[in-house]
Amino acid sequence: MFVQTVVVWGSAHPHASHSNKNYPIQVAGEKVLGFKHGNLHSYEGENKVTLANLFVSMLNAVDAPVEKFADSSGEMTELAG
């Protein structure tokens, strides 16, 4: 039943200023979907990506293929296992 399930957990606004930077996000999904487990990724500075890239990766993992979502620049390939 949960073979094609991806769960995203995070905060609506991690800062009192409602900044859209440095959101703590956790992703859980079946290994069969192709996610690499047990990793911590930091997307700051030169590694900065939009949250929309995560949504592109999730949609593609559950067989709802998209190339772009909102302001994404593609998939987050480092999440793939």
PyMOL commands that set and color helices and strands:
alter all, ss='L'
color gray80, all
select helices_A, chain A and resi 31-33+45-47+51-61+77-79
alter helices_A, ss='H'
color red, helices_A
select strands_A, chain A and resi 6-10+25-29
alter strands_A, ss='S'
color yellow, strands_A
deselect
rebuild
show_as cartoon
